[in-house]
Amino acid sequence: MSFGKRLRVARQSAGQTQAELGAAVDVSNSYIAHLETGRRAPNPELVERLEESLGLEPGTLGAPEEWSPSGRKRQLKATLLANFEQAVLLRESGSTVDMVPQLNAIIEDARLQGQRDLVWLACRMRVESEMDAGAIDAASQHAVELLEMARKTNDSTLTAVAETKCASLERLKGNEAAARSHGAAAVIASMRDGVSREHRADALCAAIAAGGAQVAEWATMLRTIYPTLDVGSMKGRTAWVLANVAFADEDIDEGLRWQDEASRHLTPAGQFRSWVKWPAVAAQVRVNVGVLDGVADLLEEARVRVALSASDEEMAGLAASEARYLVAIKDRESARRVLLEALESLEVGVASRGHLRLELSEVAAADGDLAEASAAALSAAKLFTEAGSLREAQKAFEQWTALQPTASACV
């Protein structure tokens, strides 16, 4: 409540008119009216007289910084920054709280106050939070707004960051050409003067993930940058991407070496979410390339980390990785049980449900239950489409299509 509103409530509670209170403190009734509407700000001496006249305890009408417009502005700014800091801490801690409504409020208030830097930071965090929640369409829309903001500033760092987000999201949506275009633009912007090595590495990671003819060139650049990066989450994520590049090139030993590097640099203090995700993802990559050595240990570590996060989304990712490993070691019954339990017990977004359904389809197909495999693949395609993950939807639909002739023959 503002000073003016507190004054009006206190005056009315005391049964005084504006004229009576003004006479008691030696000001006009119009001055009291202006104080109550916020058009005028009192000095500390007048506040003391008002509190005494109204029979109030000292400080009841508020602290001095609330009495002037400039003080009120400083207070609003401090509150806004405190709210943003709280959102940052929640995200870094891996909290599953939906922060988007809070960030929307921060963005609106920051715009009203003309705090453009804070608007940018909150908009960026909103995109990241929506990506974490699997809200790909919303994240994509807000990433485009972020890129428009960056281009207006003509700032290379902001442009590189926004292009990086757009590249990642277009890849998730299955828009290959757009993902590669944004990835290349991110790399170009990141090479300009004044852009940090970390932002450059982030842009290269996104561009490599998007694919294209320049992946080998960008991977070489990333390896060159890697030794210069500060120890921390970005170095770990860079090693993560370079491990995937090595595995894609069928250089298993190099892939395992880069995975070890990623494990050393991803820490809960640096980036909690990446630290939680890493063991399950590393395990799944090894299974995909036929390297089962160390996978059981990675999954055991993943269970510990996911339990700390208490996130159903992370639990769903772990279930998918465990199921894939169980299929690889010929325990399809356990794989099916893990996936069905996850689908029944976890509250996750449609994209995560799509991944679980697609894994279930593959397990059922390997187990010879082609009708269930077909139904699960079609369900996955619908879920991915709803989530805006068109590439994954296409993959699921292709699996469903491939199952149709055989599945139909079994009906």
N, C-alpha and C positions, 0 to 999 in steps of 0.2 A: 504494500500500500504506500502511495506517495505521501510526502509531507502534507500537501494540501488536503488530501482525503482524511488523513489522521486528524488534522486540525478541525475540519468540519465535523467529524464524528465526535471529537472531544467537546467542541463548543455546544453542539446540540445535546449531548449527554448532560452538560452542565446547565442546560436550559437558558443559554444566553443567545441574544441576537448578535448579528455582526456589528451593529452599532454599539451595543453594550460592551462587547469584548474590545472593540476599537477604542472606546473611551477609557477602558480600564488600563490599556497598555499605551495610551497616548498616540494612537494612529486613527485614521479615518475608517469609516465602515467600508468604503470602496477598496481601501488597501487590504482589509481583511478578506474581502471578496476575491481580490486578485491573488492573494496568498492561497486561498482555497482552490482556485482554478489553475494554479501553477503559472500564472502570468508574471508574478513577482516572486523573488526569493528573499527570505529573511536573513538578517545578520544574526550571529550567535546571541547577542544581548537581547534582541527582540524575542527570540525563541525562549530564552530563560523567563522573560516577563510573561509571555503567553502561558507557559507551563505553570508558573506561579499563580496567575490569575484564574486558571482553570482547575487549580488544585491537583496538578499532575506531578508525578515523580520526575526528577531531572532525566532527560534522555527519552522520555515517552514519545515525543514528537519526531524522534529520529536522530541519526548521527549527522554531524555537520556536513559531510560530503554529499548528503542527499538534499541539502537546502538550495543549492545553486544549480542552474542548468548544466554548467560545465562539470560540476561534481556528479550530477546524475548521469551525465554522459560517460564519465570515467567509470562509474559503478556498473553501468550497463555493459561496457566493454570488458571489464574484469569478469563479470558474470558469464559473458559469452565465451571468453577464453577458457574459463574454468570448465564450462560445459563441454567445450571441444577437447580439452585435455582429458576429461573423464572418458569421452568416447574413444580417444586414442589408447588410453590405458586398458579399456575394456577389450578393444580389438587385439592389442598386443598380448593380452592375457589368454586369448583364445575363447573369450566368452561367447556363448551361443545366443545372447540377447539380441533381438532384432534392433539394430541401431539405426536403420534407415529413417524411421519417424523422427528420432532425435536429431539426426543429421539434417533432415529437411527443415526442421525448426531452426537449427543453427544457420543454415544457408540463408533462410528468409531474413532472420535477424541481422546477419552480417551484411546482407545487401542493403537493408534499411539504414544501417549505420555506415555504409560506404567502406566497409573493410574488405577490399577486393582480394587481398592475399588469403584471408580466412575463408572467403567464399570458395576460392580455388581449392584450398586444402580439404575443406569439408566435402566439396563435390567429388574430389578424387577418392576420398575415403568412402563415399557413398557408392561409387562404382565398384570398389574393391569388396565392400560388404555385400552388395548384390551378387557379385560373382561368387563369393563364398557360399551364399544361400542358394545358388543355382538359378537365380532370377536373371537369365541371360538376356531376354528381350529388354527388360528395364535397364540393366547394366549397359547394354549396347546403346540405347537411346541416350543415357546420361553420359556415356563416353564420347558420343558425337558432340554433345553440348560442351563437354570438357575441351575437346579439340577446337571448337569454335572460339571458346574463351582464350585458349592458348595462342591461336593465330592472331587474334586481335592485339595481344601483347607484343607480338614479334619476338618472343623470348624463346631461344633455342631449347633450353632445358624443359620448359613447360610443353613445348611442341613435341619433343622427344618422348616425354612421359605420356602425353595424351595419345600419340600415335602408337605407342607400345600397348596401351590398354585396348585401343581399337583393334590392333592386330590380333591380340589374344582372344578378344570376343568374337571377331569374325571367324577365327579358326574354330572356336567352339560351336558357332552357328553353322559351320560347314561351308562358308563362303570363301573358298580357297583363293580365288583371284583377289578379292578384297583384302583378305588376311595378308597375302604376300605384298600387296601394294602398300598397306599401312606399315608392314614390317620394314620394307625398304625405306619408306619415308622416315620411320623412327631412327634407322641407322644413319641416314643422311643428316638428320637434325642433330643426332648425338655426336657427330664428328666435328661439329662447329666449336669454335673457341668458347670457353667458359662452361662447357658441359662436363660434369664430373665423370670419373671413370666408372663409378657405380651405375649412373644413368646410362652410360654407353654400353656397359655390360648387359644391363636389363633390356635395352633395345635390341642388342644382338641376340639375346636369348629368345625374345619374342619372334624375331625375324627367322631364326633357325627353326623354331617350332612350326612356323607357317610354311616352311619348305620353299622349294624353288631352285633355280639353277645356281644361285649364289651361296647355297648352304655351306659348301666346302670352304669358300673364301671367308665367309663370316665366322665359321668355326675356327679357322686359322687366326683370325683377328681376336677372337675370344680367348684362345689359348695364349696369345701374346699379352693380353690385358690381365689375365688371371693372376700372375705373380705380383702385380702392382695393386691389387684390390686389398682393402683393409680386411683383417680377419673378422668374419661375421657372416650374417645370413646371406648377403649378396654373393660372397665368395662360395658359400655352400650351394646356392642355387645355380651358380655358374658351373660348378663341378657337376652338378646334377644334369644339366643340359649337355655338357661335354661327354658324360657317361652315356647318355642316350644316343649321341652322335656316333660314339665308338661302337656301341652295340648294333646300330643300324648299318655300320660299315663292316659288321661281322668280326670286329676286333675285340674278342671277348676279354682278353687279358687287360687291354686298355680300358674297356668299359668297367671292369671290376676295380681297376686302380682309381678311376675317377669317382666311382661310388664310394670308395674308402675316403677319398678327399672330401666328398660331400658330407659324409658322416662326421668327419672331424670338425667341420665348420658350422654345421647347422646345430644351433643350441636353443634351449627354451628361452634364454634371456635375449637372444638376438631376434628370433622370429618364431614365436611359439607355434603358430599354425603350420609352418613349413617343417618344423622339427617334429611335430606330431605326425604329419603325413608321410614323412620320408621313409621309414622302414617298410610300410605296407606297399608303397609305390615301388621302392627298390626291389622288394620281393617279387612283385608282379612282373617287373621288367625282366628279372632273371628267369622266371618261369617262361615268359614269352619267347626268350632266345634259347630255351632248353638247358639252362644252367640251374640245377637244383641245389647245388652246394651252397650252404649258408642260408637258404631260404627259411628253414624252420626257425633258425635263430632270429632272423629279421622279423618274422611274424610274431614271435614271442615278445620281442622288444616293442613291436607295434601295439600289441595288446596292452602293455603297460602304459604307453604314451596315450593311447586313445582313452583309456580309463581315466587318466588325469584330465583330459579335455572335456569329458562328459558330454561329447557332441554326438548326436545321432548320425549326423552326416559323415563324420569320421568313422563311426562304427560301421556304417554301410560300406564305405570304401574298404575297410578292413575285411568285412565279410566277403566282398568280391575277390579280394586278393587271396584269402584263405581258400575260397571255393576253387579258384583256378589252380592253386597248388595241390589241393586234394584230388582234382581231376588228373593232374600230372602224375601223381603217385598211385593212380588207379583206385582211389577211394571215392567213387562217384556218389555213393549213398550218403556219406558224410557231407559232401559238397552240396548236395540237394538240401539236406537238413539245415545247413548253415544259412543258405540263401532264403529258404522258406521262413526260418525263424526271424531273419532280418526284415523280410517283407511284412511279417505279421506284427512285430514288436517295435520297430523303429518309426519315429515320426520324421520323415525326410521329404525333401522337395521332389517334384515330378522327375527331374533329371536323374537324381540318385535312384529313384524307383525304376527308372528306365534301365539304368546300368545293371541293377540287380535282376531285373526280368531278362535282360539279354544274356547275362551269365547263366541264369536258370535254363534258358533256351539251349545254350551250348551244352550244359550238363545233361539235359534231357535227351538231346540228339545223340550225344556220345553213349548214353545208356539205352538207346534204342526206342525211347518213348517219343516218337516223332510227332504225334498229335499234340502232346504237351509242349514240345519244342516249338511247334508252329504257333500255338496260342501265345506262348510267352514272347516270341519274337514280334508278333503283331502287336501285343500289348506294349512292348518296349518301343516300337516305332511310334505308336500313338503318344506315349508319354514324352518321348524326345521331341516330337513335333509340338506338343503343348508347351514344353520348356523353351522352345526356340533353338534347340540343338539339332540343326538340320543335317549336319554331317553324320551324327550318331543315328538320327532317324533313318537316313538313307542306308546306313550299314545294317540296321535292324530289319528294314524292309527287304533288303537284298537277301538276308538270312531267311526271312519268312518265305520269300519267293523261291529260294533254292529248296526249301523243305516241301513245297506244295505238291509236286508230282508224287513223291514218295509217301507223304503224309496222307494225301487223298486216296492212294491205293490201299492204305491201311484201314480206311474208314469202312 
